[in-house]
Protein backbone atom coordinates (compact mmCIF):
# COMPACT_ATOMS: atom_id res chain seq x y z
CA UNK A 1 0.00 0.00 0.00
CA UNK A 2 1.35 3.43 -0.96
CA UNK A 3 1.84 6.13 1.71
CA UNK A 4 -1.01 8.10 0.13
CA UNK A 5 -3.37 5.11 0.22
CA UNK A 6 -2.40 4.38 3.83
CA UNK A 7 -3.19 7.99 4.75
CA UNK A 8 -6.65 7.74 3.14
CA UNK A 9 -7.35 4.50 5.02
CA UNK A 10 -6.21 6.04 8.32
CA UNK A 11 -8.48 9.06 7.78
CA UNK A 12 -11.46 6.81 6.99
CA UNK A 13 -10.75 4.72 10.09
CA UNK A 14 -10.58 7.86 12.22
CA UNK A 15 -13.90 9.12 10.80
CA UNK A 16 -15.52 5.76 11.57
CA UNK A 17 -14.24 5.88 15.13
CA UNK A 18 -15.51 9.44 15.57
CA UNK A 19 -18.91 8.44 14.20
CA UNK A 20 -19.12 5.53 16.66
CA UNK A 21 -18.16 7.84 19.51
CA UNK A 22 -21.00 10.23 18.59
CA UNK A 23 -23.69 7.51 18.71
CA UNK A 24 -25.95 8.16 21.69
CA UNK A 25 -26.35 5.23 24.09
CA UNK A 26 -29.36 3.09 23.38
CA UNK A 27 -32.18 2.44 25.83
CA UNK A 28 -33.19 -0.71 27.65
CA UNK A 29 -36.85 -0.75 28.72
CA UNK A 30 -37.92 -3.86 30.61
CA UNK A 31 -41.43 -5.21 31.20
CA UNK A 32 -41.90 -7.53 34.17
CA UNK A 33 -44.74 -9.22 36.01
CA UNK A 34 -46.35 -12.58 36.70
CA UNK A 35 -47.73 -14.79 33.96
CA UNK A 36 -51.25 -13.57 33.25
CA UNK A 37 -50.67 -9.87 34.00
CA UNK A 38 -50.90 -8.88 30.33
CA UNK A 39 -47.23 -7.92 30.28
CA UNK A 40 -46.29 -9.40 26.90
CA UNK A 41 -49.21 -7.78 25.09
CA UNK A 42 -48.48 -4.39 26.67
CA UNK A 43 -44.77 -4.66 25.86
CA UNK A 44 -45.61 -5.35 22.21
CA UNK A 45 -48.04 -2.44 22.03
CA UNK A 46 -45.62 -0.06 23.74
CA UNK A 47 -42.87 -1.06 21.29
CA UNK A 48 -45.21 -0.28 18.38
CA UNK A 49 -46.05 3.08 19.96
CA UNK A 50 -42.36 3.95 20.16
CA UNK A 51 -41.88 2.97 16.52
CA UNK A 52 -44.72 5.26 15.46
CA UNK A 53 -42.92 8.03 17.34
CA UNK A 54 -39.85 7.44 15.18
CA UNK A 55 -37.73 5.30 17.50
CA UNK A 56 -35.81 2.30 16.22
CA UNK A 57 -37.03 -0.48 18.52
CA UNK A 58 -36.10 -4.14 18.85
CA UNK A 59 -38.48 -6.31 20.86
CA UNK A 60 -36.79 -9.16 22.73
CA UNK A 61 -37.82 -11.60 25.43
CA UNK A 62 -36.26 -13.83 28.06
CA UNK A 63 -35.38 -16.61 27.68
CA UNK A 64 -35.80 -15.80 23.97
CA UNK A 65 -37.62 -17.12 20.93
CA UNK A 66 -35.37 -16.17 18.01
CA UNK A 67 -35.01 -19.09 15.55
CA UNK A 68 -31.79 -21.00 16.13
CA UNK A 69 -31.14 -19.37 19.51
CA UNK A 70 -30.38 -20.99 22.85
CA UNK A 71 -33.30 -19.04 24.28
CA UNK A 72 -35.76 -20.71 21.93
CA UNK A 73 -34.45 -24.13 22.93
CA UNK A 74 -34.76 -23.30 26.63
CA UNK A 75 -38.28 -21.96 26.07
CA UNK A 76 -39.17 -25.26 24.42
CA UNK A 77 -37.62 -27.31 27.22
CA UNK A 78 -39.47 -25.26 29.82
CA UNK A 79 -42.90 -25.67 28.24
CA UNK A 80 -42.57 -29.19 26.76
CA UNK A 81 -39.62 -31.04 28.33
CA UNK A 82 -40.79 -34.48 27.20
CA UNK A 83 -40.40 -33.37 23.60
CA UNK A 84 -36.68 -33.14 24.36
CA UNK A 85 -36.55 -36.49 26.13
CA UNK A 86 -36.58 -34.93 29.60
CA UNK A 87 -38.86 -36.62 32.13
CA UNK A 88 -38.19 -34.32 35.07
CA UNK A 89 -36.04 -31.37 36.17
CA UNK A 90 -35.29 -29.75 39.49
CA UNK A 91 -36.33 -26.09 39.78
CA UNK A 92 -32.67 -25.14 40.23
CA UNK A 93 -31.75 -26.87 36.96
CA UNK A 94 -34.58 -25.18 35.08
CA UNK A 95 -33.61 -21.69 36.26
CA UNK A 96 -29.95 -22.39 35.44
CA UNK A 97 -31.01 -23.05 31.85
CA UNK A 98 -32.89 -19.75 31.85
CA UNK A 99 -29.83 -17.84 33.06
CA UNK A 100 -27.68 -19.47 30.36
CA UNK A 101 -30.21 -18.32 27.74
CA UNK A 102 -30.20 -14.82 29.25
CA UNK A 103 -26.41 -14.53 28.91
CA UNK A 104 -26.64 -15.59 25.28
CA UNK A 105 -29.44 -13.10 24.55
CA UNK A 106 -27.59 -10.27 26.31
CA UNK A 107 -24.47 -10.68 24.20
CA UNK A 108 -25.96 -11.73 20.87
CA UNK A 109 -28.96 -9.41 20.78
CA UNK A 110 -29.24 -6.82 23.57
CA UNK A 111 -25.74 -5.34 23.58
CA UNK A 112 -25.46 -4.89 19.78
CA UNK A 113 -28.77 -3.01 19.64
CA UNK A 114 -27.83 -0.77 22.57
CA UNK A 115 -24.42 -0.11 20.97
CA UNK A 116 -26.16 1.17 17.83
CA UNK A 117 -28.01 3.73 19.91
CA UNK A 118 -31.35 2.00 19.47
CA UNK A 119 -34.02 0.88 21.95
CA UNK A 120 -34.57 -2.61 23.32
CA UNK A 121 -37.98 -3.51 24.76
CA UNK A 122 -37.25 -6.60 26.86
CA UNK A 123 -40.09 -8.87 27.96
CA UNK A 124 -38.81 -10.24 31.29
CA UNK A 125 -35.57 -9.69 33.16
CA UNK A 126 -33.74 -11.71 35.83
CA UNK A 127 -36.58 -10.73 38.20
CA UNK A 128 -38.72 -13.57 36.83
CA UNK A 129 -35.93 -16.10 37.30
CA UNK A 130 -35.74 -15.17 40.97
CA UNK A 131 -39.52 -15.02 41.51
CA UNK A 132 -40.35 -18.31 39.81
CA UNK A 133 -37.31 -20.03 41.29
CA UNK A 134 -38.26 -19.02 44.83
CA UNK A 135 -41.95 -19.74 44.26
CA UNK A 136 -41.16 -23.24 42.96
CA UNK A 137 -39.29 -24.10 46.15
CA UNK A 138 -35.78 -23.96 44.71
CA UNK A 139 -32.85 -23.65 47.09
CA UNK A 140 -32.75 -19.94 47.89
CA UNK A 141 -28.94 -19.75 48.05
CA UNK A 142 -28.65 -21.39 44.64
CA UNK A 143 -31.16 -19.00 43.06
CA UNK A 144 -29.44 -15.99 44.65
CA UNK A 145 -26.08 -17.20 43.29
CA UNK A 146 -27.55 -17.58 39.79
CA UNK A 147 -28.90 -14.03 39.93
CA UNK A 148 -25.56 -12.67 41.14
CA UNK A 149 -23.89 -14.48 38.24
CA UNK A 150 -26.25 -12.95 35.69
CA UNK A 151 -25.95 -9.48 37.20
CA UNK A 152 -22.18 -9.65 36.90
CA UNK A 153 -22.62 -10.46 33.21
CA UNK A 154 -24.87 -7.45 32.67
CA UNK A 155 -22.05 -5.32 34.10
CA UNK A 156 -22.76 -1.61 33.87
CA UNK A 157 -25.69 -2.12 31.49
CA UNK A 158 -28.84 -1.54 33.55
CA UNK A 159 -32.40 -0.77 32.46
CA UNK A 160 -33.45 2.80 31.78
CA UNK A 161 -36.68 1.72 33.43
CA UNK A 162 -38.43 -1.47 34.55
CA UNK A 163 -42.22 -1.47 34.15
CA UNK A 164 -43.86 -3.92 36.55
CA UNK A 165 -47.36 -4.88 35.38
CA UNK A 166 -49.77 -5.86 38.16
CA UNK A 167 -53.39 -6.94 38.59
CA UNK A 168 -55.60 -8.07 41.46
CA UNK A 169 -55.70 -11.51 39.83
CA UNK A 170 -54.44 -13.23 36.72
CA UNK A 171 -56.06 -12.90 33.31
CA UNK A 172 -55.57 -16.69 33.07
CA UNK A 173 -57.42 -18.94 35.48
CA UNK A 174 -54.54 -21.43 35.72
CA UNK A 175 -52.22 -18.73 37.10
CA UNK A 176 -54.69 -17.14 39.52
CA UNK A 177 -55.58 -17.49 43.18
CA UNK A 178 -52.98 -18.13 45.85
CA UNK A 179 -50.18 -18.75 43.33
CA UNK A 180 -50.85 -15.33 41.82
CA UNK A 181 -50.77 -13.63 45.21
CA UNK A 182 -47.46 -15.30 46.14
CA UNK A 183 -45.77 -14.36 42.90
CA UNK A 184 -47.06 -10.80 42.86
CA UNK A 185 -45.79 -10.34 46.41
CA UNK A 186 -42.34 -11.57 45.34
CA UNK A 187 -42.30 -9.22 42.34
CA UNK A 188 -43.18 -6.29 44.58
CA UNK A 189 -40.36 -7.28 46.92
CA UNK A 190 -37.85 -7.21 44.05
CA UNK A 191 -39.24 -3.88 42.80
CA UNK A 192 -38.78 -2.21 46.17
CA UNK A 193 -35.25 -3.53 46.55
CA UNK A 194 -34.12 -2.71 43.01
CA UNK A 195 -35.48 0.82 42.69
CA UNK A 196 -32.28 2.32 44.12
CA UNK A 197 -30.41 0.90 41.11
CA UNK A 198 -32.70 2.05 38.27
CA UNK A 199 -36.20 3.52 37.82
CA UNK A 200 -39.09 1.16 38.56
CA UNK A 201 -42.69 1.92 37.57
CA UNK A 202 -45.61 -0.16 38.83
CA UNK A 203 -48.57 -0.11 36.43
CA UNK A 204 -51.94 -1.69 37.17
CA UNK A 205 -53.55 -3.48 34.23
CA UNK A 206 -56.90 -3.68 36.01
CA UNK A 207 -59.15 -1.72 33.62
CA UNK A 208 -58.48 -1.61 29.87
CA UNK A 209 -55.29 -2.32 27.99
CA UNK A 210 -55.50 1.12 26.36
CA UNK A 211 -55.64 2.75 29.78
CA UNK A 212 -52.61 0.76 30.97
CA UNK A 213 -50.71 1.67 27.80
CA UNK A 214 -51.38 5.38 28.33
CA UNK A 215 -50.10 5.16 31.89
CA UNK A 216 -47.01 3.23 30.78
CA UNK A 217 -46.16 5.90 28.19
CA UNK A 218 -46.49 8.62 30.84
CA UNK A 219 -44.68 6.70 33.57
CA UNK A 220 -41.61 5.81 31.50
CA UNK A 221 -40.79 9.52 31.23
CA UNK A 222 -41.21 10.25 34.94
CA UNK A 223 -38.17 11.51 36.86
CA UNK A 224 -36.25 8.96 38.92
CA UNK A 225 -37.47 10.44 42.24
CA UNK A 226 -40.94 9.06 41.54
CA UNK A 227 -39.87 5.43 41.87
CA UNK A 228 -42.25 3.26 43.87
CA UNK A 229 -41.53 2.88 47.59
CA UNK A 230 -38.31 3.63 49.46
CA UNK A 231 -35.04 4.11 47.63
CA UNK A 232 -32.76 2.73 50.32
CA UNK A 233 -33.09 -1.04 50.08
CA UNK A 234 -30.18 -3.49 49.77
CA UNK A 235 -29.65 -5.53 46.63
CA UNK A 236 -32.13 -8.27 45.78
CA UNK A 237 -29.78 -11.15 46.51
CA UNK A 238 -28.52 -9.85 49.87
CA UNK A 239 -31.43 -11.20 51.89
Secondary structure by P-SEA (a helix, b strand, c coil): ccaaaaaaaaaaaaaaaaaaaaccbbbbbbbbbccccaaaaaaaaaaaaaaaaccbbbbbbccccccccaaaaaaaaaacccccccccccaaaaaaaaaaaaaaaaacccaaaaaacbbbbccccaaaaaaaaaaacccaaaaaaaaaaaaaaaccccccbbbbbbcccccccccccaaaaaaaaaaaaaaaaacccbbbbbbbccccaaaaaaaaaaaaacccccccccccccccccc
